[in-house]
């Protein structure tokens, strides 16, 4: 039984960037990413490398590899054992691009503002 509730972040425009990213991948990568989401539901903040890694400012990444592609889906935790998946990308450099982390941080800030309302 899941211990954490994993949700996709919805932008003000009504899109779900992380879910759309996953759905754009080939079937093998999709399967790996959805399996990682299941692991995240079970383990939550206990999920560690090689499956998950803390980046900075409370932003984490799910890590999947298929062939030469390294997919990442960024997320954050919310009080109440909730996990919000914000955005995804195919990693092409050794370090996670700051622009991707910033996208996740902006999503978190917007999400938290809406939660307070």
Backbone bond lengths (Angstrom), bond angles and torsions (degrees), N, CA, C in turn:
res aa  C-N    CA-C-N  psi(-1)  N-CA   C-N-CA  omega(-1)  CA-C   N-CA-C  phi
1 X - - - 1.456 - - 1.530 109.40 -
2 X 1.338 117.27 132.38 1.469 119.29 -178.22 1.532 112.10 -62.56
3 X 1.317 114.72 140.31 1.456 121.20 176.14 1.525 111.17 -94.82
4 X 1.338 116.08 -24.15 1.452 122.45 -177.14 1.521 109.45 -122.08
5 X 1.313 116.21 147.89 1.458 122.26 177.28 1.525 107.69 -99.94
6 X 1.334 116.73 112.98 1.461 121.33 -179.91 1.527 108.60 -97.20
7 X 1.339 115.60 128.87 1.458 121.72 -177.86 1.527 109.51 -129.88
8 X 1.327 115.62 154.57 1.463 120.95 173.89 1.525 108.88 -91.61
9 X 1.336 116.10 133.49 1.462 121.38 176.42 1.523 109.07 -66.55
10 X 1.331 116.09 134.81 1.460 122.22 175.94 1.525 108.96 -107.31
11 X 1.330 116.39 124.55 1.469 120.66 178.91 1.527 109.49 -72.86
12 X 1.335 116.75 164.62 1.474 119.23 176.10 1.540 112.18 -58.49
13 X 1.332 117.30 -23.74 1.465 121.50 179.24 1.533 112.16 -82.67
14 X 1.336 116.74 -2.89 1.461 120.04 178.04 1.517 114.76 87.25
15 X 1.333 117.65 15.53 1.466 120.50 177.22 1.531 109.62 -99.41
16 X 1.323 115.05 162.65 1.469 122.40 -179.67 1.534 107.47 -125.13
17 X 1.347 117.81 85.15 1.475 120.73 -171.67 1.529 115.01 -55.18
18 X 1.325 118.52 -43.17 1.471 119.65 -177.33 1.526 110.41 -67.42
19 X 1.326 116.99 -43.94 1.462 120.64 179.86 1.528 110.69 -64.73
20 X 1.326 116.91 -41.28 1.468 120.80 178.52 1.524 110.50 -63.55
21 X 1.334 116.85 -40.71 1.467 120.37 177.49 1.533 110.24 -59.78
22 X 1.312 116.90 -47.98 1.471 120.55 -178.59 1.532 109.94 -61.29
23 X 1.324 116.67 -44.82 1.464 120.61 -177.79 1.526 112.86 -66.18
24 X 1.323 118.12 -20.65 1.468 122.43 177.78 1.530 112.41 -79.71
25 X 1.326 118.28 -14.66 1.464 121.94 -176.66 1.531 110.50 -79.65
26 X 1.339 116.00 163.81 1.467 118.61 176.34 1.526 109.32 -69.30
27 X 1.324 115.89 167.40 1.472 120.49 -171.32 1.530 112.44 -61.26
28 X 1.331 118.60 -35.86 1.466 120.23 -179.54 1.527 110.91 -67.38
29 X 1.342 116.65 -43.63 1.465 120.19 179.45 1.529 109.61 -67.38
30 X 1.327 117.17 -40.45 1.471 119.93 177.02 1.518 110.34 -57.47
31 X 1.321 116.57 -46.13 1.472 120.77 -179.11 1.525 110.48 -60.37
32 X 1.333 116.55 -43.16 1.468 119.42 179.88 1.523 110.92 -64.55
33 X 1.323 117.33 -42.57 1.467 120.17 -178.78 1.523 111.42 -67.45
34 X 1.332 117.79 -41.59 1.466 118.97 178.86 1.533 111.02 -68.27
35 X 1.327 117.42 -31.31 1.475 120.11 174.88 1.533 109.97 -66.63
36 X 1.326 117.05 -39.35 1.471 120.34 177.14 1.528 110.93 -64.12
37 X 1.331 116.94 -37.25 1.460 120.19 177.81 1.531 109.65 -63.96
38 X 1.330 116.94 -40.30 1.474 120.24 176.23 1.525 110.69 -61.39
39 X 1.333 116.74 -42.90 1.471 120.54 177.03 1.524 110.86 -61.38
40 X 1.326 116.19 -40.61 1.456 121.01 179.09 1.528 110.57 -63.66
41 X 1.330 117.80 -38.24 1.466 121.54 176.91 1.528 111.22 -61.38
42 X 1.319 116.30 -36.33 1.467 121.19 -177.46 1.523 111.31 -81.10
43 X 1.322 116.76 -48.54 1.465 121.15 -171.91 1.524 114.04 -94.64
44 X 1.331 118.00 -26.13 1.460 121.16 179.64 1.509 112.46 53.92
45 X 1.313 116.55 -126.38 1.461 121.54 -175.93 1.528 113.14 -69.54
46 X 1.330 117.41 -7.47 1.470 120.75 176.90 1.537 112.05 -85.87
47 X 1.333 117.59 -10.99 1.468 120.95 -179.97 1.522 109.08 -69.25
48 X 1.324 116.77 127.83 1.465 122.64 -175.15 1.529 111.03 -127.49
49 X 1.340 114.88 -177.95 1.455 120.62 175.87 1.525 109.13 -59.33
50 X 1.326 117.38 144.66 1.469 127.48 11.37 1.533 114.08 -87.44
51 X 1.332 118.83 0.76 1.463 121.60 -173.72 1.520 113.45 -84.49
52 X 1.317 117.01 -32.24 1.454 121.88 -175.62 1.519 109.13 -144.03
53 X 1.330 115.29 151.66 1.459 119.16 178.75 1.527 108.78 -146.93
54 X 1.330 116.12 136.67 1.463 121.33 173.39 1.523 108.08 -74.29
55 X 1.329 116.60 133.74 1.464 120.08 179.26 1.520 110.19 -99.99
56 X 1.339 117.25 -76.83 1.465 121.83 178.27 1.511 108.86 -166.91
57 X 1.318 115.45 156.37 1.467 122.26 175.18 1.527 113.25 53.13
58 X 1.322 117.13 36.99 1.459 119.70 177.56 1.519 114.85 77.91
59 X 1.330 116.93 12.23 1.466 121.68 176.94 1.533 108.02 -101.22
60 X 1.334 115.39 135.53 1.462 122.51 -179.82 1.516 108.88 -123.63
61 X 1.357 116.29 165.71 1.458 119.88 175.57 1.517 110.34 -130.83
62 X 1.341 114.98 139.53 1.458 121.70 166.31 1.516 105.81 -86.09
63 X 1.350 116.50 141.04 1.458 120.89 -172.52 1.522 110.62 -124.07
64 X 1.328 116.39 119.21 1.462 121.46 177.56 1.519 109.05 -129.03
65 X 1.332 115.16 146.02 1.455 120.03 177.25 1.519 108.95 -132.43
66 X 1.335 114.73 134.62 1.463 121.28 178.03 1.514 106.72 -141.41
67 X 1.335 116.27 114.08 1.461 119.07 -175.03 1.518 108.86 61.36
68 X 1.329 116.73 -128.68 1.460 120.60 179.51 1.515 113.51 -90.32
69 X 1.313 117.10 -3.95 1.470 120.21 -177.42 1.522 111.53 -89.69
70 X 1.333 115.21 137.32 1.468 121.65 174.89 1.521 107.19 -118.54
71 X 1.316 116.28 106.55 1.469 120.58 -179.85 1.519 109.85 -92.91
72 X 1.323 114.86 145.16 1.454 121.59 176.74 1.530 108.71 -132.47
73 X 1.323 115.35 138.19 1.464 121.46 173.07 1.521 106.45 -124.84
74 X 1.326 116.28 122.19 1.459 120.98 -176.36 1.528 110.41 -90.03
75 X 1.339 114.88 150.58 1.466 119.95 -177.39 1.514 111.08 -156.55
76 X 1.341 114.76 169.75 1.463 121.97 175.17 1.521 108.57 -144.10
77 X 1.324 115.15 163.93 1.465 121.58 179.76 1.522 110.02 -101.12
78 X 1.328 115.14 147.79 1.463 122.50 176.12 1.526 106.50 -124.57
79 X 1.334 116.39 146.66 1.462 120.83 176.89 1.524 109.10 -52.31
80 X 1.314 116.56 141.30 1.457 120.73 -178.93 1.525 112.10 97.78
81 X 1.329 116.27 21.29 1.461 122.50 176.40 1.523 112.20 59.97
82 X 1.338 115.19 40.42 1.460 121.32 176.24 1.515 109.23 -107.24
83 X 1.336 114.37 145.93 1.458 122.06 176.87 1.525 106.23 -126.64
84 X 1.325 116.81 131.31 1.459 121.51 -179.23 1.529 108.56 -115.05
85 X 1.338 116.19 118.68 1.464 122.51 177.10 1.527 107.78 -86.30
86 X 1.322 117.36 123.97 1.465 120.02 -171.52 1.520 114.62 -100.95
87 X 1.314 118.23 -50.39 1.461 121.51 -173.39 1.527 109.33 -158.51
88 X 1.332 115.24 162.84 1.457 120.13 179.90 1.513 110.65 -139.80
89 X 1.324 114.91 162.09 1.461 120.53 179.26 1.523 109.32 -162.78
90 X 1.334 115.31 162.42 1.464 121.29 172.17 1.521 106.75 -93.01
91 X 1.314 115.98 122.96 1.463 121.70 -175.30 1.525 109.62 -80.13
92 X 1.324 115.93 126.61 1.458 121.06 -178.64 1.529 112.36 -119.20
93 X 1.335 116.98 -6.77 1.460 121.29 -178.32 1.527 108.79 -124.28
94 X 1.340 118.00 161.83 1.469 119.49 -179.98 1.523 113.56 -59.94
95 X 1.330 116.96 -39.28 1.469 120.13 -179.16 1.529 109.98 -101.26
96 X 1.325 115.02 148.62 1.464 119.79 175.30 1.527 108.48 -65.82
97 X 1.342 117.72 127.58 1.473 119.68 -178.59 1.534 111.68 -58.99
98 X 1.327 115.60 135.47 1.466 120.35 179.10 1.525 111.26 -59.08
99 X 1.330 117.46 -31.35 1.464 120.23 -179.11 1.529 110.40 -63.05
100 X 1.335 118.05 -35.36 1.466 121.20 178.24 1.525 110.79 -69.92
101 X 1.336 116.58 -40.15 1.467 120.63 177.58 1.524 109.62 -64.71
102 X 1.338 116.68 -41.19 1.471 121.01 178.70 1.531 110.74 -63.01
103 X 1.332 117.01 -39.83 1.467 120.59 177.31 1.518 109.69 -59.33
104 X 1.328 116.87 -44.13 1.468 120.99 179.35 1.530 110.87 -65.53
105 X 1.317 117.35 -39.66 1.472 120.25 179.91 1.529 111.19 -66.12
106 X 1.338 116.56 -42.03 1.471 119.63 177.73 1.532 110.40 -62.93
107 X 1.335 116.52 -39.71 1.473 120.21 178.16 1.523 109.87 -63.68
108 X 1.333 116.56 -42.83 1.460 119.88 179.18 1.530 110.59 -61.96
109 X 1.329 116.77 -45.52 1.468 120.39 -179.34 1.527 110.63 -60.67
110 X 1.329 116.81 -44.17 1.466 120.74 179.47 1.526 110.32 -65.47
111 X 1.313 116.49 -41.23 1.462 121.12 179.56 1.531 110.27 -61.45
112 X 1.322 116.52 -47.03 1.457 120.68 -177.50 1.527 110.85 -65.79
113 X 1.324 118.46 -36.49 1.464 120.82 176.90 1.528 110.33 -62.24
114 X 1.323 116.64 -42.43 1.466 120.31 179.71 1.519 112.17 -69.34
115 X 1.333 117.48 -31.50 1.466 121.49 -179.86 1.525 110.95 -66.38
116 X 1.324 116.55 -33.24 1.461 121.49 -176.27 1.534 110.92 -73.66
117 X 1.339 116.28 -29.48 1.473 120.50 -176.77 1.504 112.45 -63.38
